[in-house]
Amino acid sequence: MATTKKRLNITLDAETEKFISILAKRDNVPEATKAAELLREAIEIEEDKIWIEIAESRDTPDAEYISHEEIWKKFGIK
């Protein structure tokens, strides 16, 4: 059966391969599914790091405080 998902060939060290195998068995999913899930989680962590950097760069002593309610009103959301 054809798939619409992109295939990616990667080389794993023995320790990583074993760990993915253990997690896949634990969760009763194929190793490829577990590897894809772990990659998605890693990407989310990387995204969070970027958002933290942006927030920290804006967190200055002279930064303007805008309340939660004010920002929603600013964008027309009640």
BELFEN-V412241 format. One record per helix or strand of 3 or more residues. SS is the DSSP state (helix for helix, strand for strand). FROM is the first residue (numbers start at 1). TO is the last residue. Records with the same first field share a line. If there is no record, write none. Layout:
SS->FROM-TO ; FROM-TO
This chain:
helix->14-27 ; 31-58 ; 68-74
